[in-house]
Amino acid sequence: MSSLRMIGVLVLILAAQAVRADPCKVSIEANDNMQFNMREIVVPSTCEAVEVTLRHSGKLGAKVMGHDWVLAKDADVSAIVNGGLSAGFSRGFLPQNDKRIIAATKVGGGESDTISFNTSSLAAGLRYVFFCTSPGHSTVMRGAFLFGDPTRLAKRP
């Protein structure tokens, strides 16, 4: 009987934490198989700022299998990735001072990075893209970032 009570208490604690989860804080993982653990992130337009934590659950170092999380409009992804190739590893495969980059993290194997960005530059109802700029990663490591009510989102930014 006491084990049933313990299970019941644990279920209630987990349910309470799920209800209190902050929709303005996102946690995403990347691994050594060039994968994010989610393909879509939905952030309500009531969030004035968004906090994103990228955790690399793999073991390979940044020079071998480093990942980042970059947010931009879909139309800007190719140019950012190409600019990142020119920037190289020393600059985290990110073009310097590129205004098309809304937000970006850096991370290597077994590491994590948290960034926060203001949503004032985002348009509610538009779809944005998150992706990794490490060479060759953006084709498979990408997903949709939806800002606003997901039932009222446009198909393309």
TORLO-986234 format. One line per field, with one value per residue: residue in one letter; chain; z, y, x of N, C-alpha, C in turn. Coordinates in nm, 3 decimals, decimal comma. Each point is the difference from the previous one (the first is absolute). Layout:
REM TORLO-986234
residu (A	...)
chaine (A	...)
n_Z (Z	...)
n_Y (Y	...)
n_X (X	...)
ca_Z (Z	...)
ca_Y (Y	...)
ca_X (X	...)
c_Z (Z	...)
c_Y (Y	...)
c_X (X	...)
This chain:
REM TORLO-986234
residu (M	S	S	L	R	M	I	G	V	L	V	L	I	L	A	A	Q	A	V	R	A	D	P	C	K	V	S	I	E	A	N	D	N	M	Q	F	N	M	R	E	I	V	V	P	S	T	C	E	A	V	E	V	T	L	R	H	S	G	K	L	G	A	K	V	M	G	H	D	W	V	L	A	K	D	A	D	V	S	A	I	V	N	G	G	L	S	A	G	F	S	R	G	F	L	P	Q	N	D	K	R	I	I	A	A	T	K	V	G	G	G	E	S	D	T	I	S	F	N	T	S	S	L	A	A	G	L	R	Y	V	F	F	C	T	S	P	G	H	S	T	V	M	R	G	A	F	L	F	G	D	P	T	R	L	A	K	R	P)
chaine (A	A	A	A	A	A	A	A	A	A	A	A	A	A	A	A	A	A	A	A	A	A	A	A	A	A	A	A	A	A	A	A	A	A	A	A	A	A	A	A	A	A	A	A	A	A	A	A	A	A	A	A	A	A	A	A	A	A	A	A	A	A	A	A	A	A	A	A	A	A	A	A	A	A	A	A	A	A	A	A	A	A	A	A	A	A	A	A	A	A	A	A	A	A	A	A	A	A	A	A	A	A	A	A	A	A	A	A	A	A	A	A	A	A	A	A	A	A	A	A	A	A	A	A	A	A	A	A	A	A	A	A	A	A	A	A	A	A	A	A	A	A	A	A	A	A	A	A	A	A	A	A	A	A	A	A	A)
n_Z (0,000	0,074	-0,076	0,013	0,129	0,004	-0,071	0,080	0,100	-0,054	-0,027	0,121	0,047	-0,078	0,034	0,124	-0,020	-0,061	0,095	0,084	-0,097	-0,014	-0,073	0,077	0,061	-0,087	0,011	-0,072	-0,051	-0,015	-0,096	0,019	-0,013	0,028	0,122	-0,020	0,126	-0,072	-0,068	0,112	0,006	0,094	-0,026	0,107	-0,066	0,110	-0,055	0,090	0,061	-0,071	0,081	-0,070	0,046	-0,059	0,009	-0,010	-0,028	-0,108	-0,045	-0,131	-0,013	0,025	-0,009	0,066	0,104	-0,018	0,081	-0,069	0,053	-0,124	0,022	-0,109	-0,094	-0,048	-0,054	0,126	0,015	-0,130	-0,001	0,109	-0,048	-0,119	0,064	0,064	-0,119	-0,051	0,100	-0,022	0,045	-0,022	-0,092	0,028	-0,121	0,056	-0,102	0,014	0,104	-0,025	-0,050	-0,089	0,082	0,037	0,010	0,082	0,015	0,088	-0,045	0,080	-0,020	0,057	-0,078	0,059	-0,059	0,069	-0,082	0,000	-0,061	-0,035	0,017	0,033	-0,045	0,075	-0,109	0,081	-0,004	0,008	-0,096	0,096	-0,023	0,072	0,008	-0,043	0,026	0,079	-0,070	-0,090	0,111	-0,064	-0,085	0,109	0,046	-0,016	0,035	0,026	0,003	0,076	-0,036	0,106	-0,022	0,031	0,039	0,016	-0,015	-0,062	-0,124	-0,046	0,049)
n_Y (-0,119	0,001	-0,105	-0,035	0,034	-0,062	-0,096	0,003	0,013	-0,094	-0,065	0,032	-0,033	-0,106	-0,026	0,032	-0,068	-0,092	0,021	0,002	-0,088	0,068	0,043	0,092	-0,118	-0,018	-0,131	-0,004	-0,122	-0,009	-0,088	-0,106	-0,021	0,123	-0,002	0,082	0,012	0,109	-0,003	0,032	0,132	0,002	0,130	0,018	0,081	-0,058	-0,077	0,084	-0,109	-0,062	-0,103	-0,024	-0,124	-0,002	-0,128	-0,016	-0,100	0,034	-0,075	0,012	0,047	0,130	-0,030	-0,105	0,035	0,123	0,055	0,071	0,097	0,014	0,120	-0,022	0,088	-0,077	0,114	0,016	-0,120	-0,013	0,126	-0,026	-0,115	0,056	0,102	-0,096	-0,058	0,121	0,013	-0,128	-0,101	0,080	0,020	-0,128	0,008	0,119	0,053	0,078	0,043	-0,119	0,104	-0,096	-0,011	-0,063	-0,124	-0,024	-0,132	-0,046	-0,116	-0,072	-0,111	-0,042	0,106	0,116	0,069	0,110	0,035	0,129	0,011	0,125	-0,013	0,120	-0,071	-0,083	-0,049	0,028	-0,130	0,040	-0,080	-0,037	-0,004	-0,111	0,014	-0,092	0,088	-0,103	-0,011	0,009	0,068	0,116	-0,092	-0,052	0,096	-0,009	0,105	-0,003	0,130	-0,025	0,124	-0,020	0,022	-0,127	0,031	0,110	-0,097	0,088	-0,045	0,117	0,034)
n_X (0,081	0,108	0,030	-0,126	0,010	0,118	-0,052	-0,106	0,085	0,077	-0,111	-0,044	0,120	0,008	-0,125	0,033	0,113	-0,073	-0,088	0,103	0,018	0,112	-0,103	0,060	0,012	0,098	-0,009	0,112	0,004	0,132	0,026	0,077	-0,130	0,041	-0,053	-0,104	-0,037	-0,013	-0,111	-0,064	0,010	-0,094	0,007	-0,076	-0,082	-0,045	0,092	0,047	0,045	0,092	0,003	0,110	-0,012	0,119	-0,031	0,130	-0,080	0,069	0,097	-0,026	0,122	0,011	0,129	-0,046	-0,077	0,048	-0,086	-0,086	-0,069	-0,044	-0,050	-0,076	-0,026	-0,094	-0,037	0,041	-0,052	-0,020	-0,035	-0,070	-0,045	-0,018	-0,054	-0,066	-0,012	-0,023	-0,086	-0,031	0,073	0,103	-0,092	0,010	0,056	0,020	-0,065	0,105	-0,069	-0,045	-0,064	0,022	0,102	-0,111	0,047	0,105	0,019	0,086	0,048	0,076	0,065	-0,113	-0,015	-0,028	-0,095	-0,018	-0,096	-0,012	-0,115	-0,009	-0,129	0,042	0,104	-0,071	-0,054	-0,101	-0,011	0,127	0,043	0,081	0,130	0,016	0,133	0,086	0,098	0,026	0,112	-0,098	-0,012	-0,005	0,043	0,058	0,079	-0,131	-0,071	-0,129	0,013	-0,105	-0,017	-0,075	-0,126	0,034	-0,122	0,075	0,085	0,075	-0,007	0,027	0,123)
ca_Z (0,000	0,006	-0,132	-0,082	0,039	-0,052	-0,144	-0,013	0,030	-0,113	-0,113	0,027	-0,012	-0,143	-0,063	0,042	-0,072	-0,140	-0,005	0,025	-0,099	-0,060	-0,146	-0,055	0,018	-0,085	0,014	-0,116	0,000	-0,124	0,031	-0,093	-0,125	-0,071	0,018	0,111	0,055	-0,036	-0,135	0,005	0,127	-0,003	0,106	-0,009	-0,023	0,129	0,049	-0,040	-0,024	-0,006	0,045	-0,063	0,048	-0,087	0,067	-0,089	0,079	-0,053	0,063	-0,091	0,022	-0,092	-0,131	-0,071	-0,009	0,071	-0,047	0,053	-0,025	-0,062	-0,038	-0,109	-0,095	-0,092	-0,121	0,032	0,048	-0,090	0,004	0,131	-0,001	-0,088	0,069	0,111	-0,055	-0,018	0,133	0,052	0,135	0,101	0,023	0,028	-0,124	-0,005	-0,058	0,102	-0,005	-0,102	0,052	-0,028	0,112	0,109	0,122	-0,026	0,109	-0,038	0,092	-0,045	0,059	0,144	0,054	-0,021	-0,012	0,012	-0,050	0,017	-0,100	0,003	-0,111	-0,067	-0,144	-0,060	-0,038	0,041	-0,111	-0,100	0,030	-0,010	-0,007	0,079	-0,072	0,041	-0,107	-0,024	-0,141	-0,037	0,099	-0,013	-0,082	0,084	0,133	-0,014	0,043	-0,007	0,119	-0,023	0,097	0,002	0,009	-0,106	-0,089	-0,089	-0,059	-0,145	-0,043	-0,024	0,039)
ca_Y (0,119	0,119	0,021	0,062	0,140	0,065	0,016	0,105	0,128	0,030	0,038	0,136	0,094	0,014	0,073	0,140	0,061	0,016	0,113	0,121	0,015	0,133	-0,014	0,091	-0,066	-0,118	-0,082	-0,087	-0,079	-0,043	-0,117	-0,033	-0,049	0,118	0,008	0,068	-0,087	0,050	0,057	0,118	0,072	0,098	0,100	0,092	0,140	0,069	-0,002	0,117	-0,052	-0,145	-0,058	-0,130	-0,074	-0,111	-0,094	-0,102	-0,123	-0,087	0,000	0,052	0,140	0,100	-0,004	-0,120	-0,007	0,112	0,045	0,123	0,018	0,133	0,034	0,097	-0,023	-0,110	0,053	0,042	-0,113	-0,034	0,105	-0,007	-0,119	0,028	0,096	-0,072	-0,077	0,095	0,044	-0,109	-0,053	0,097	0,092	-0,080	-0,015	0,105	0,126	0,104	0,115	-0,024	0,045	-0,101	-0,095	0,051	-0,050	-0,113	-0,055	-0,078	-0,112	-0,117	-0,127	-0,005	0,135	0,065	0,146	0,063	0,137	0,065	0,105	0,075	-0,037	0,119	-0,004	-0,110	0,031	-0,106	-0,068	-0,043	-0,116	0,021	-0,128	-0,018	-0,091	-0,005	0,052	-0,080	-0,043	-0,116	-0,034	0,072	-0,072	-0,096	0,058	0,119	-0,015	0,120	0,081	0,064	0,106	0,038	-0,105	-0,096	-0,024	0,114	0,026	-0,003	-0,113	0,045	0,140)
ca_X (-0,081	0,084	0,060	-0,104	-0,006	0,121	-0,022	-0,100	0,065	0,089	-0,084	-0,050	0,111	0,029	-0,110	0,009	0,109	-0,040	-0,092	0,077	0,106	0,002	0,001	0,100	0,129	0,007	0,120	0,012	0,123	0,064	0,083	0,108	-0,059	-0,050	-0,144	-0,064	-0,104	-0,133	-0,011	-0,086	-0,007	-0,108	0,013	-0,114	0,034	0,003	0,138	0,078	0,134	0,006	0,126	0,023	0,117	0,041	0,089	0,058	0,004	0,105	0,132	0,100	0,032	-0,055	0,067	-0,045	-0,146	-0,060	-0,132	-0,056	-0,143	-0,011	-0,137	-0,007	-0,109	0,030	0,066	0,137	0,081	0,111	0,101	0,066	0,084	0,114	0,085	0,063	0,112	0,110	0,045	0,082	-0,015	0,041	-0,112	-0,119	-0,075	-0,103	0,048	0,006	-0,091	-0,103	-0,130	-0,102	0,000	-0,082	0,063	0,089	0,079	0,118	0,014	0,075	-0,043	-0,016	-0,014	-0,129	0,005	-0,131	-0,010	-0,129	-0,018	-0,124	-0,088	-0,055	0,028	-0,075	-0,138	-0,092	-0,064	0,097	0,084	0,144	0,071	0,121	0,089	0,139	0,084	0,121	-0,001	-0,080	-0,102	-0,127	-0,098	-0,073	-0,023	-0,082	-0,138	-0,085	-0,018	-0,129	-0,024	-0,141	-0,102	0,031	-0,114	-0,012	0,131	0,018	0,083	0,139	0,024)
c_Z (0,000	-0,134	-0,095	0,033	-0,057	-0,150	-0,025	0,024	-0,115	-0,122	0,018	-0,015	-0,147	-0,072	0,035	-0,074	-0,146	-0,015	0,014	-0,103	-0,069	-0,152	-0,068	0,016	-0,074	0,027	-0,115	0,007	-0,141	0,036	-0,105	-0,133	-0,083	0,005	0,116	0,051	-0,024	-0,137	-0,002	0,140	-0,016	0,122	-0,014	-0,016	0,128	0,060	-0,053	-0,029	0,002	0,047	-0,062	0,058	-0,096	0,079	-0,102	0,084	-0,048	0,073	-0,088	0,021	-0,108	-0,138	-0,083	-0,024	0,083	-0,061	0,057	-0,030	-0,049	-0,042	-0,106	-0,080	-0,098	-0,122	0,024	0,035	-0,090	0,006	0,132	0,005	-0,087	0,062	0,117	-0,045	-0,019	0,134	0,066	0,146	0,106	0,031	0,019	-0,120	-0,007	-0,064	0,105	-0,028	-0,108	0,060	-0,026	0,110	0,116	0,134	-0,036	0,127	-0,058	0,098	-0,065	0,071	0,152	0,066	-0,018	-0,005	0,007	-0,051	0,029	-0,106	0,010	-0,122	-0,077	-0,150	-0,071	-0,032	0,040	-0,123	-0,109	0,049	-0,022	-0,001	0,101	-0,067	0,060	-0,117	-0,019	-0,141	-0,023	0,094	-0,029	-0,082	0,083	0,137	-0,015	0,046	-0,011	0,138	-0,025	0,111	-0,011	0,013	-0,114	-0,094	-0,101	-0,073	-0,151	-0,037	-0,016	0,049	-0,121)
c_Y (0,126	0,027	0,062	0,148	0,077	0,025	0,112	0,138	0,041	0,046	0,143	0,105	0,024	0,078	0,148	0,071	0,023	0,120	0,131	0,023	0,135	-0,014	0,091	-0,055	-0,133	-0,073	-0,099	-0,071	-0,029	-0,117	-0,023	-0,056	0,113	0,008	0,092	-0,094	0,054	0,067	0,129	0,057	0,104	0,091	0,096	0,144	0,082	0,003	0,124	-0,038	-0,153	-0,042	-0,139	-0,059	-0,116	-0,086	-0,104	-0,126	-0,097	0,015	0,063	0,150	0,091	-0,005	-0,119	0,002	0,110	0,038	0,138	0,000	0,143	0,020	0,109	-0,024	-0,108	0,048	0,036	-0,116	-0,027	0,104	-0,002	-0,120	0,022	0,101	-0,063	-0,085	0,089	0,046	-0,105	-0,034	0,105	0,101	-0,076	-0,022	0,095	0,125	0,110	0,113	-0,013	0,030	-0,101	-0,104	0,063	-0,038	-0,119	-0,042	-0,058	-0,116	-0,111	-0,124	0,005	0,136	0,051	0,150	0,052	0,143	0,053	0,109	0,059	-0,036	0,119	0,000	-0,113	0,045	-0,119	-0,058	-0,044	-0,120	0,041	-0,139	0,001	-0,108	0,007	0,045	-0,077	-0,057	-0,130	-0,033	0,059	-0,075	-0,098	0,055	0,133	-0,031	0,132	0,065	0,082	0,101	0,045	-0,120	-0,100	-0,028	0,113	0,032	-0,010	-0,116	0,040	0,142	0,090)
c_X (0,086	0,068	-0,102	-0,015	0,118	-0,015	-0,100	0,058	0,090	-0,079	-0,052	0,110	0,033	-0,108	0,005	0,113	-0,037	-0,093	0,077	0,109	-0,013	0,007	0,103	0,142	-0,002	0,131	0,002	0,135	0,046	0,091	0,108	-0,051	-0,061	-0,153	-0,035	-0,108	-0,141	0,006	-0,081	0,001	-0,110	0,015	-0,118	0,045	-0,001	0,141	0,073	0,144	-0,008	0,139	0,012	0,128	0,023	0,098	0,046	0,017	0,107	0,131	0,108	0,019	-0,053	0,065	-0,046	-0,151	-0,064	-0,133	-0,028	-0,149	-0,013	-0,145	0,003	-0,127	0,046	0,079	0,146	0,093	0,120	0,112	0,077	0,094	0,124	0,096	0,074	0,118	0,122	0,057	0,087	-0,024	0,032	-0,109	-0,131	-0,089	-0,119	0,060	-0,009	-0,099	-0,107	-0,137	-0,112	-0,007	-0,075	0,062	0,088	0,072	0,128	0,008	0,082	-0,050	-0,005	-0,019	-0,142	0,022	-0,142	0,008	-0,141	-0,010	-0,139	-0,084	-0,054	0,027	-0,074	-0,142	-0,088	-0,068	0,095	0,079	0,146	0,064	0,114	0,083	0,140	0,087	0,130	-0,007	-0,077	-0,114	-0,138	-0,105	-0,082	-0,032	-0,073	-0,141	-0,072	-0,008	-0,124	-0,026	-0,144	-0,090	0,021	-0,117	-0,016	0,131	-0,002	0,090	0,146	0,017	0,008)
